[in-house]
Amino acid sequence: MNIPFAISECRVAHLVERHDDHLVVPVRLDAASGRCPDCGQASRSVHSRYHRHPADLPLSASKTRLRIEVRRFYCLNPACGRRTFAETPMTLLAPRARLTRRLGEAQARVGLACGGAGGARLLAHLHMPASRATVLRLVTRMPLPDAPALLRVGIDDWAIRKGSRYGTIVVDLDRRRVIDLLPDRTAPTVAGWLERHPGVELVARDRSTEYARGASLGAPQA
């Protein structure tokens, strides 16, 4: 079975192999040489070869693994303390990772939409199996989106323990969502938070003197 498809930094070596419950795609890295991670010296002098077997996105409705032929090079820089180093397809695979970056991203997005247990069940049907714990771990490793600029915020108290302990809730008025919870309702805490968000143009609050003083100190421009 010859299936043409692209893999970043690699080329498919020969035919895809079908095993009982998965496919294996033998690949080699495209680079003609390696570069020492310590000194940056390029080298074509091969010390040895070995294989990595990371899980990858499914192919033809089957679980899929890559068999990546990895070369270990000699470092030719006599001043470098490293004798040998292995090439790594950084776009495709992190060092020592058991799955490709693109598979991890796909599993994380399913987990973000479906949660840990639900995501694990769906991924099994999509031929990208992962445990609930793995799905949750991948979700927590996702980079956070760039936070939009805060222009108008509302602050009010909220009960950490009703009748005895209160904090401050901060709401983005433009997007109508809670963005932070502060541990108390004192002026220094409110002022400190506003100082960390210098773009705030408006602060909606009640008549609390602490909030008034905090807003005046932390966001005099508002």
SULBELNOR-V209971 format. One record per pair of residues at least 4 apart in sequence whose C-alpha atoms are under 6 Angstrom apart, sorted by the first residue. I is the first residue (numbers start at 1). J is the second residue. If there is no record, write none. Layout:
i=I j=J
i=I j=J
This chain:
i=2 j=15
i=9 j=29
i=9 j=30
i=10 j=28
i=10 j=29
i=10 j=30
i=11 j=27
i=11 j=28
i=12 j=26
i=12 j=27
i=13 j=26
i=13 j=27
i=16 j=24
i=16 j=25
i=17 j=23
i=17 j=24
i=18 j=23
i=19 j=23
i=22 j=62
i=22 j=63
i=22 j=64
i=23 j=64
i=24 j=64
i=24 j=65
i=24 j=66
i=25 j=66
i=25 j=67
i=26 j=66
i=26 j=67
i=27 j=68
i=28 j=68
i=28 j=69
i=33 j=43
i=33 j=44
i=34 j=42
i=34 j=43
i=34 j=87
i=35 j=40
i=35 j=41
i=35 j=42
i=36 j=40
i=36 j=41
i=45 j=73
i=45 j=74
i=46 j=72
i=46 j=73
i=47 j=72
i=47 j=73
i=47 j=74
i=48 j=72
i=49 j=70
i=49 j=71
i=49 j=72
i=50 j=69
i=50 j=70
i=51 j=68
i=51 j=69
i=51 j=70
i=52 j=67
i=52 j=68
i=53 j=66
i=53 j=67
i=54 j=65
i=54 j=66
i=54 j=98
i=54 j=99
i=55 j=65
i=55 j=99
i=56 j=64
i=56 j=65
i=56 j=100
i=56 j=103
i=57 j=103
i=58 j=62
i=58 j=63
i=58 j=64
i=58 j=127
i=62 j=127
i=63 j=127
i=71 j=86
i=72 j=85
i=72 j=86
i=73 j=84
i=73 j=85
i=74 j=83
i=74 j=84
i=75 j=83
i=75 j=84
i=89 j=93
i=90 j=94
i=92 j=100
i=92 j=101
i=93 j=100
i=93 j=101
i=108 j=138
i=108 j=139
i=110 j=114
i=110 j=119
i=111 j=115
i=111 j=116
i=111 j=119
i=111 j=135
i=114 j=118
i=114 j=119
i=115 j=119
i=116 j=132
i=116 j=135
i=116 j=136
i=117 j=132
i=119 j=123
i=120 j=130
i=120 j=131
i=120 j=132
i=123 j=128
i=123 j=129
i=124 j=128
i=124 j=129
i=150 j=200
i=151 j=200
i=151 j=201
i=152 j=173
i=152 j=200
i=152 j=201
i=152 j=202
i=153 j=171
i=153 j=172
i=153 j=173
i=153 j=203
i=154 j=170
i=154 j=171
i=154 j=203
i=154 j=204
i=154 j=205
i=155 j=169
i=155 j=170
i=155 j=205
i=156 j=168
i=156 j=169
i=157 j=167
i=157 j=168
i=157 j=169
i=158 j=166
i=158 j=167
i=158 j=168
i=159 j=166
i=160 j=165
i=160 j=166
i=161 j=165
i=166 j=184
i=167 j=182
i=167 j=183
i=167 j=184
i=167 j=185
i=168 j=181
i=168 j=182
i=168 j=184
i=168 j=185
i=169 j=181
i=170 j=178
i=170 j=179
i=170 j=180
i=171 j=177
i=171 j=178
i=171 j=179
i=172 j=176
i=172 j=177
i=186 j=210
i=187 j=191
i=187 j=210
i=187 j=211
i=187 j=213
i=187 j=214
i=188 j=192
i=190 j=214
i=191 j=214
i=191 j=215
i=191 j=217
i=191 j=218
i=194 j=218
i=194 j=219
i=195 j=218
i=201 j=222
i=202 j=222
i=210 j=214
i=211 j=215
i=214 j=218
i=215 j=219
i=216 j=220
